[in-house]
Amino acid sequence: MPRALVTGGTGFIGSHVVRRLLKEKIRVRCLIRAASNRSNLNGLEVEYVIGDLREPESLRLALRDCDWLFHAAADYRIWSRYAADMQATNVDGTRALFQAAGDVHIQKIVYTSSVAAVGRPMTDGVTGIGNETLDPTPRQLTGAYKRTKFEADRLARDFARQGLPIVIVNPAAPIGSHDIKPTPTGRIILDFLNGKMPAYIDTGMNFVDVEDVAAGHWLAAEKGRAGERYILGHKNMTLKEFLVLLAKVAKKPAPRIRIPYPIAWIAGALSTGLSTITGHEPAIPLDGVRMARTPMYYDPGKAVQELGLPQTAVETALWKAVAWFRMNGYVRS
């Protein structure tokens, strides 16, 4: 029975990857930091090893006796006071992990990139639907997270060209249970459930069930081609369409007021400016407003056709997310 090392296994996507691997009878070892919250993996038969992406020696020890590697760990924040922290984890840590994996001759590697590292075409000033053949333009790389994930994505492709057996998956906006922090997509859902979203901005994203994302990781290990990228997504929706569907699931009224972009930009600038002083996360990150200026739509057709990526309805994913947030005390009564 193969043994897989999973980084980021205590997180949202990573914990679902762990569950999928266990379902497929793969032995799982998780690289965690000493202070990591393990609650997402409670009750699962998982081996833990203490380490950090920024400590290369701990990576070599974690990979010992492993056959496969699923690298899902990342510093995933729209706003960070210190961009160097994201660089150290998302880029430098990824490089060190791939180097260690090459040293111990890992047989299969699945790297969790992001659609942030995938470009979208521009035609007559209109942004189109992104696919795996495109890299982002500088204008599309808003914020430290997108920049570092794109740099790490290119790094993975470089290592693959040198012979490392890396398959790259690029998840869209995942929805579902165990969004423990929560992620920016989960924050939209949670803010809505807690009555903190009286209005919306005119944007759009590609939404996908997080369990389908986990299945995509497994399928990438089974069927994916080294050096290739696969968008793990499902449905392109405007934010308004998403909120209307969420309102149906949660049985709450959807917001009706659309915020003009200039007003959202001013609010984001003020909120982010205050955060640079206080150090607290802004309520409205300016980078998030900038990202929302154009819809972030992607085509998951390659993963569907080559890997057999499942396509669970967004409504089903929302049911699971809403139920989990409510059952775990995230929603005010």
C-alpha positions in Angstrom: 0.0 0.0 0.0 1.6 3.4 -1.0 2.2 6.0 1.6 1.6 9.7 0.7 2.9 12.8 2.4 0.3 15.6 2.4 1.3 19.1 3.2 -1.6 21.5 4.3 -3.6 18.4 5.4 -5.2 20.3 8.3 -6.6 23.0 5.9 -9.8 23.2 3.8 -8.7 21.5 0.6 -5.9 19.5 2.2 -8.2 17.8 4.7 -10.5 16.7 1.9 -7.5 15.4 0.0 -6.6 13.4 3.1 -10.1 11.9 3.3 -10.0 11.0 -0.4 -6.7 9.2 -0.1 -7.8 7.3 2.9 -10.9 6.2 1.0 -8.6 4.9 -1.8 -6.7 2.9 0.9 -3.6 5.1 0.7 -1.6 5.5 3.9 -1.4 9.2 4.8 1.3 11.2 6.6 0.7 14.8 7.2 3.4 17.5 7.6 2.1 19.9 10.3 3.6 22.6 12.4 3.7 22.1 16.2 0.9 24.7 16.7 -1.3 23.4 13.9 -5.0 23.0 14.6 -5.7 19.3 13.8 -9.5 19.4 14.3 -10.2 19.0 10.6 -8.6 15.5 10.8 -10.1 14.3 14.1 -11.0 10.6 14.0 -8.9 9.9 10.8 -6.1 7.4 10.7 -3.3 9.7 9.9 0.4 9.8 10.8 1.7 13.2 11.8 5.2 14.6 11.5 6.2 18.0 12.8 8.0 20.3 10.3 7.7 23.5 8.2 8.1 24.3 4.6 10.7 26.8 5.7 12.8 24.1 7.3 14.4 22.0 4.5 15.7 19.3 6.9 12.2 18.6 8.3 11.0 18.1 4.7 13.5 15.4 4.0 12.5 13.6 7.2 8.8 13.9 6.4 9.3 12.4 2.9 11.2 9.4 4.2 9.6 6.1 3.1 6.9 8.0 1.2 5.9 7.0 -2.4 3.7 10.0 -3.2 3.5 13.7 -2.4 0.5 15.9 -2.3 1.6 19.5 -1.7 -1.5 21.5 -0.7 0.0 23.8 1.8 0.0 27.5 1.1 -0.2 30.9 2.7 -3.7 31.8 1.4 -4.7 35.3 2.3 -6.0 38.2 0.2 -4.2 40.6 2.5 -0.9 40.3 4.3 1.0 42.9 6.2 4.3 41.2 5.3 4.4 39.9 1.7 7.8 38.3 2.4 6.0 35.7 4.6 4.0 34.5 1.5 7.1 34.4 -0.6 8.9 32.3 2.0 6.0 29.7 2.2 4.5 29.7 -1.3 7.7 29.9 -3.3 10.8 29.2 -1.3 9.1 26.4 0.7 7.7 24.9 -2.5 11.2 24.9 -4.0 12.7 23.3 -1.0 10.0 20.6 -0.9 10.4 19.7 -4.6 14.2 19.5 -4.1 13.7 17.2 -1.2 11.2 15.1 -3.2 13.8 14.7 -6.0 16.5 13.6 -3.5 14.3 10.8 -2.2 12.9 9.8 -5.6 9.2 10.4 -4.9 7.2 8.5 -7.5 4.2 10.9 -7.9 3.7 14.5 -7.0 0.5 16.5 -7.2 1.0 20.2 -6.6 -2.0 22.3 -5.5 -1.6 25.5 -7.4 -4.6 27.9 -8.0 -6.6 29.5 -10.9 -4.8 32.6 -9.7 -1.8 31.2 -11.7 -3.9 30.8 -14.8 -4.3 33.6 -17.3 -7.5 34.9 -18.9 -7.6 36.2 -22.5 -8.4 39.9 -23.3 -10.4 40.7 -26.5 -11.3 44.3 -27.2 -10.9 45.1 -23.6 -13.2 42.3 -22.4 -11.8 39.6 -20.2 -12.6 36.0 -21.4 -12.5 32.6 -19.9 -9.1 31.3 -18.7 -7.6 27.9 -19.6 -4.4 26.0 -18.8 -2.5 27.3 -21.9 -2.5 30.9 -20.6 -0.4 32.6 -18.0 -1.6 35.7 -16.2 -0.8 39.2 -17.5 0.9 41.5 -14.9 -2.4 43.3 -14.5 -4.1 40.0 -13.6 -1.6 39.3 -10.8 -3.2 41.4 -8.1 -1.7 41.0 -4.7 1.1 39.0 -3.1 -1.0 35.7 -3.0 -1.6 35.7 -6.8 2.0 36.7 -7.5 3.5 34.0 -5.3 1.2 31.3 -6.5 2.0 32.1 -10.1 5.7 32.0 -9.3 5.3 28.6 -7.6 3.3 27.3 -10.5 6.1 28.2 -12.9 8.5 26.6 -10.5 6.5 23.3 -10.6 6.6 23.3 -14.4 10.3 23.9 -14.3 10.9 21.0 -12.0 8.7 18.8 -14.2 10.8 19.7 -17.3 13.8 18.6 -15.3 12.2 15.2 -14.8 10.4 15.4 -11.5 7.0 13.6 -11.8 4.8 16.7 -10.9 1.2 17.1 -12.0 -0.3 20.6 -11.3 -3.9 21.1 -10.3 -5.4 24.6 -10.3 -8.5 24.7 -8.0 -11.1 27.4 -8.6 -13.2 28.8 -5.7 -14.0 25.8 -3.5 -17.2 25.4 -1.4 -18.0 22.8 1.2 -17.5 21.5 4.8 -14.4 22.0 7.0 -13.6 25.5 5.8 -12.0 26.1 9.1 -10.4 29.5 8.8 -12.4 30.2 6.5 -11.1 30.9 3.0 -12.2 34.0 1.1 -15.0 32.0 -0.6 -16.1 30.7 2.7 -16.0 34.2 4.2 -18.6 35.3 1.6 -20.9 32.5 2.7 -20.3 33.2 6.4 -20.8 36.9 6.1 -24.0 36.3 4.3 -25.2 33.9 7.0 -24.3 36.3 9.7 -26.1 39.3 8.0 -22.9 41.1 7.1 -23.5 41.3 3.4 -26.2 43.9 2.7 -24.8 44.6 -0.8 -22.6 43.0 -3.4 -20.1 44.0 -6.1 -20.6 43.1 -9.7 -18.1 40.3 -10.3 -18.0 36.6 -11.0 -16.0 33.4 -10.2 -15.8 29.8 -11.0 -17.2 27.8 -8.1 -16.6 24.1 -7.4 -17.4 21.5 -4.6 -14.3 21.0 -2.5 -14.9 17.2 -2.6 -14.7 17.4 -6.3 -11.4 19.3 -5.9 -10.1 16.4 -3.6 -11.2 13.9 -6.2 -9.3 15.9 -8.8 -6.1 15.5 -6.8 -6.6 11.7 -6.7 -7.4 11.6 -10.4 -4.4 13.7 -11.2 -2.2 11.2 -9.4 -3.8 8.4 -11.3 -4.2 9.8 -14.8 -2.5 13.2 -14.9 0.4 13.9 -17.2 3.6 15.2 -15.6 4.2 18.9 -16.3 0.5 19.5 -17.2 -1.9 21.8 -15.5 -5.6 20.9 -14.8 -8.2 23.5 -13.7 -10.3 21.9 -11.0 -13.5 23.9 -11.4 -17.2 23.7 -12.3 -19.5 26.6 -12.9 -18.9 30.2 -13.8 -21.4 32.4 -11.9 -21.8 36.1 -11.2 -21.6 37.0 -7.6 -25.3 38.0 -7.7 -26.3 34.6 -9.1 -24.2 32.9 -6.4 -25.8 34.9 -3.6 -29.3 34.2 -5.0 -28.6 30.5 -4.9 -27.0 30.8 -1.4 -30.2 32.7 -0.2 -32.3 29.8 -1.5 -30.1 27.2 0.4 -29.9 29.3 3.6 -33.6 30.4 3.4 -32.5 34.1 3.9 -33.2 37.1 1.6 -30.4 37.8 -1.0 -28.8 41.3 -1.0 -30.3 43.5 -3.7 -28.0 46.5 -3.6 -25.1 46.5 -6.1 -22.1 48.6 -4.9 -20.5 50.7 -7.8 -16.8 49.8 -8.2 -15.4 53.3 -7.4 -17.2 53.2 -4.0 -15.9 49.7 -3.3 -12.4 50.9 -4.2 -12.6 53.8 -1.8 -13.9 51.6 1.0 -11.2 49.1 0.3 -8.4 51.7 0.3 -9.6 53.1 3.6 -10.0 49.7 5.2 -6.6 48.5 4.0 -4.9 51.7 4.9 -6.1 51.3 8.5 -4.9 47.8 8.6 -1.3 48.8 7.7 -1.4 50.8 11.0 -3.3 48.3 13.2 -1.9 45.1 11.8 -5.4 43.6 11.8 -6.9 42.1 8.6 -9.0 44.7 6.7 -12.8 44.2 6.5 -12.5 45.1 2.8 -9.1 44.2 1.4 -8.2 46.6 -1.5 -6.6 43.7 -3.4 -9.9 41.8 -3.2 -11.7 44.8 -4.7 -9.2 45.0 -7.5 -9.6 41.3 -8.2 -13.3 41.7 -8.4 -13.1 44.4 -11.1 -13.3 41.7 -13.8 -15.0 38.3 -13.6 -12.6 35.4 -12.9 -14.0 32.7 -15.2 -12.2 29.5 -16.1 -12.8 26.4 -18.3 -12.4 23.1 -16.4 -13.0 21.1 -19.6 -9.4 19.6 -19.7 -9.8 18.1 -16.2 -13.3 16.8 -17.0 -12.2 15.1 -20.2 -8.7 13.8 -19.3 -9.2 13.1 -15.6 -12.9 12.5 -15.2 -13.3 15.4 -12.8 -16.7 15.2 -11.1 -19.1 18.1 -11.6 -21.3 18.4 -8.4 -23.9 21.1 -8.5 -23.0 24.4 -6.7 -26.3 24.2 -4.8 -25.2 20.8 -3.3 -21.8 22.2 -2.3 -23.6 25.2 -0.7 -25.9 22.9 1.3 -22.8 21.2 2.8 -21.0 24.5 3.5 -24.0 26.1 5.2 -24.8 23.0 7.3 -21.1 22.8 8.4 -20.8 26.4 9.4 -24.1 26.2 11.3 -23.2 23.0 13.1 -19.8 24.2 14.1 -20.7 27.5 15.7 -19.7 29.9 13.0 -23.2 31.4 12.5 -24.8 33.6 15.2 -28.1 32.3 16.4 
